[in-house]
């Protein structure tokens, strides 16, 4: 999620903060695991290229002391359309007097209350909030796995956010019968069309090849009879 939001936000600084930017592909390459759950992860966009109705952005993922991976994304840039600008689309520095007063739980609506509960529940696990969000909404199905989207998973257009779909594929692509869960090494997801947040998503993982240390898999995400996204993933034992 962090990579997708950072790369898309950086591109919007070039093409306009309210421009629609459908994600066409998202790639993560992780040289090593980020094991320190008490520290933050930072995504930094470094390179932007804009061409004929397409923009690409590349960046680096940093832990508290060093980089541990890279990310890249390709976005379509439609000639028409306008969307709401969100806070991370604003590159201006936030001044101290711009920070609003903290909200109380009673100030939140139902969807935000649900989101808050999921954040607090994630703190009791060894997973990040994003991984917890996806795992709690995913169940086994005859075809593989089934995700039931929640309001916290949607983007500004109301579809399921691309980073959520990437996390879903990464969680479901690893073999079930491994004694210890392999870590994601590299992955690229192609977004064929938007994923409707009001309908369940069927996840079909396919093991392609395995060596002593590496596992290669493909994951397809379906809604009804239509493929919404396809991911190619590499895991490391």
KEROTI-751489 format. One record per residue (C-alpha): residue number from 0; residue in three letters; x, y, z. Coordinates in pm, whole numbers, always signed. Example, Ala and Ser with C-alpha at 12.3 -4.5 7.8 and 13.67 -1.06 7.14 Angstrom:
// KEROTI-751489
0;Ala;+1230;-450;+780
1;Ser;+1367;-106;+714
//
This chain:
// KEROTI-751489
0;Unk;+0;+0;+0
1;Unk;+276;+240;+100
2;Unk;+459;+193;-230
3;Unk;+142;+239;-436
4;Unk;+37;+556;-251
5;Unk;+388;+705;-258
6;Unk;+451;+639;-627
7;Unk;+106;+760;-732
8;Unk;+135;+1070;-513
9;Unk;+472;+1159;-665
10;Unk;+333;+1131;-1017
11;Unk;+41;+1356;-926
12;Unk;+289;+1631;-842
13;Unk;+384;+1623;-1211
14;Unk;+46;+1581;-1379
15;Unk;-197;+1739;-1129
16;Unk;-323;+1644;-786
17;Unk;-676;+1568;-905
18;Unk;-584;+1364;-1213
19;Unk;-719;+1006;-1219
20;Unk;-425;+762;-1225
21;Unk;-542;+401;-1269
22;Unk;-258;+166;-1172
23;Unk;-150;-59;-1459
24;Unk;+130;-245;-1281
25;Unk;+306;-249;-943
26;Unk;+642;-416;-868
27;Unk;+819;-483;-538
28;Unk;+1172;-623;-508
29;Unk;+1276;-697;-149
30;Unk;+1644;-770;-85
31;Unk;+1576;-872;+273
32;Unk;+1298;-894;+532
33;Unk;+1199;-594;+740
34;Unk;+1174;-759;+1080
35;Unk;+1168;-464;+1319
36;Unk;+794;-412;+1374
37;Unk;+859;-126;+1617
38;Unk;+1005;+103;+1352
39;Unk;+854;+267;+1048
40;Unk;+905;+191;+681
41;Unk;+955;+480;+441
42;Unk;+891;+473;+66
43;Unk;+1077;+739;-135
44;Unk;+994;+809;-500
45;Unk;+1312;+885;-693
46;Unk;+1244;+870;-1067
47;Unk;+940;+986;-1265
48;Unk;+884;+955;-1639
49;Unk;+575;+1084;-1820
50;Unk;+495;+985;-2178
51;Unk;+194;+949;-2404
52;Unk;-92;+908;-2151
53;Unk;+130;+692;-1927
54;Unk;+349;+770;-1625
55;Unk;+606;+550;-1450
56;Unk;+759;+601;-1106
57;Unk;+1037;+415;-924
58;Unk;+1146;+437;-562
59;Unk;+1321;+281;-265
60;Unk;+1189;+120;+53
61;Unk;+1382;+213;+368
62;Unk;+1391;+76;+720
63;Unk;+1530;+276;+1013
64;Unk;+1893;+240;+900
65;Unk;+1916;+116;+543
66;Unk;+1724;+40;+225
67;Unk;+1578;-309;+203
68;Unk;+1400;-299;-133
69;Unk;+1276;-111;-436
70;Unk;+936;-41;-590
71;Unk;+805;+73;-928
72;Unk;+465;+139;-1080
73;Unk;+308;+231;-1412
74;Unk;-7;+442;-1422
75;Unk;-247;+538;-1700
76;Unk;-302;+915;-1733
77;Unk;-650;+971;-1882
78;Unk;-703;+1287;-2083
79;Unk;-1021;+1368;-1891
80;Unk;-1162;+1327;-1545
81;Unk;-1113;+1472;-1199
82;Unk;-1085;+1311;-856
83;Unk;-1066;+1437;-501
84;Unk;-715;+1527;-387
85;Unk;-611;+1339;-72
86;Unk;-369;+1460;+199
87;Unk;-67;+1263;+71
88;Unk;-108;+1423;-272
89;Unk;-5;+1756;-117
90;Unk;+373;+1801;-125
91;Unk;+366;+2119;+84
92;Unk;+514;+2077;+430
93;Unk;+253;+2048;+705
94;Unk;+298;+2323;+960
95;Unk;+250;+2251;+1328
96;Unk;-54;+2475;+1351
97;Unk;-215;+2284;+1060
98;Unk;-241;+1961;+1261
99;Unk;-604;+1910;+1370
100;Unk;-707;+1817;+1722
101;Unk;-728;+1440;+1785
102;Unk;-1067;+1283;+1719
103;Unk;-1247;+1080;+1983
104;Unk;-1388;+735;+1890
105;Unk;-1739;+879;+1933
106;Unk;-1662;+1129;+1653
107;Unk;-1615;+849;+1399
108;Unk;-1875;+696;+1169
109;Unk;-1939;+323;+1137
110;Unk;-1677;+260;+865
111;Unk;-1412;+455;+1055
112;Unk;-1500;+274;+1378
113;Unk;-1447;-57;+1197
114;Unk;-1115;+69;+1062
115;Unk;-1000;+174;+1409
116;Unk;-1087;-166;+1554
117;Unk;-884;-341;+1284
118;Unk;-581;-118;+1354
119;Unk;-600;-193;+1727
120;Unk;-646;-566;+1662
121;Unk;-337;-571;+1438
122;Unk;-127;-443;+1728
123;Unk;-196;-773;+1907
124;Unk;-50;-978;+1621
125;Unk;+290;-1008;+1454
126;Unk;+149;-868;+1128
127;Unk;+134;-517;+991
128;Unk;-206;-350;+983
129;Unk;-232;-399;+607
130;Unk;-151;-771;+625
131;Unk;-392;-812;+916
132;Unk;-667;-631;+725
133;Unk;-632;-867;+428
134;Unk;-591;-1186;+630
135;Unk;-899;-1122;+844
136;Unk;-1113;-1079;+531
137;Unk;-979;-1386;+348
138;Unk;-1116;-1739;+376
139;Unk;-1053;-2072;+203
140;Unk;-1269;-2154;-98
141;Unk;-1298;-2450;-338
142;Unk;-1101;-2253;-599
143;Unk;-831;-2127;-361
144;Unk;-918;-1830;-141
145;Unk;-1196;-1573;-116
146;Unk;-1157;-1208;-13
147;Unk;-1459;-1014;+111
148;Unk;-1365;-645;+63
149;Unk;-1429;-396;+345
150;Unk;-1463;-16;+329
151;Unk;-1107;+22;+462
152;Unk;-976;-144;+144
153;Unk;-1116;+107;-104
154;Unk;-941;+382;-297
155;Unk;-1076;+727;-379
156;Unk;-1291;+584;-662
157;Unk;-1454;+322;-438
158;Unk;-1271;+24;-595
159;Unk;-1037;-207;-403
160;Unk;-700;-35;-363
161;Unk;-410;-179;-566
162;Unk;-182;-229;-267
163;Unk;-452;-439;-99
164;Unk;-476;-664;-405
165;Unk;-97;-702;-415
166;Unk;-92;-799;-46
167;Unk;-375;-1046;-109
168;Unk;-181;-1215;-390
169;Unk;+141;-1220;-183
170;Unk;-34;-1387;+112
171;Unk;-214;-1646;-99
172;Unk;+64;-1726;-346
173;Unk;+294;-1900;-95
174;Unk;+238;-2279;-74
175;Unk;+16;-2395;+212
176;Unk;+226;-2703;+291
177;Unk;+550;-2520;+373
178;Unk;+674;-2588;+729
179;Unk;+783;-2223;+762
180;Unk;+627;-1950;+553
181;Unk;+857;-1834;+270
182;Unk;+914;-1460;+249
183;Unk;+824;-1257;-58
184;Unk;+1132;-1173;-263
185;Unk;+986;-1015;-575
186;Unk;+647;-959;-732
187;Unk;+474;-777;-1017
188;Unk;+98;-732;-1039
189;Unk;-81;-629;-1357
190;Unk;-420;-463;-1301
191;Unk;-643;-555;-1594
192;Unk;-947;-362;-1473
193;Unk;-1088;-214;-1153
194;Unk;-1194;-451;-874
195;Unk;-1546;-387;-740
196;Unk;-1541;-343;-361
197;Unk;-1903;-462;-329
198;Unk;-1828;-813;-459
199;Unk;-1603;-1094;-329
200;Unk;-1270;-1163;-498
201;Unk;-1169;-1520;-579
202;Unk;-796;-1590;-553
203;Unk;-643;-1867;-767
204;Unk;-275;-1940;-687
205;Unk;-65;-2159;-916
206;Unk;+276;-2298;-820
207;Unk;+496;-2267;-1129
208;Unk;+842;-2391;-1022
209;Unk;+1049;-2459;-711
210;Unk;+1416;-2496;-624
211;Unk;+1574;-2569;-289
212;Unk;+1553;-2202;-188
213;Unk;+1320;-2030;-436
214;Unk;+949;-2068;-517
215;Unk;+780;-1921;-824
216;Unk;+404;-1868;-835
217;Unk;+128;-1699;-1033
218;Unk;-188;-1564;-873
219;Unk;-506;-1461;-1053
220;Unk;-780;-1253;-893
221;Unk;-1131;-1307;-1027
222;Unk;-1471;-1147;-986
223;Unk;-1737;-1365;-1145
224;Unk;-1606;-1473;-1486
225;Unk;-1360;-1185;-1522
226;Unk;-992;-1174;-1425
227;Unk;-924;-845;-1246
228;Unk;-549;-875;-1178
229;Unk;-261;-1116;-1229
230;Unk;+59;-1138;-1020
231;Unk;+390;-1315;-1078
232;Unk;+565;-1377;-744
233;Unk;+899;-1514;-623
234;Unk;+944;-1637;-265
235;Unk;+1258;-1733;-75
236;Unk;+1278;-2014;+180
//
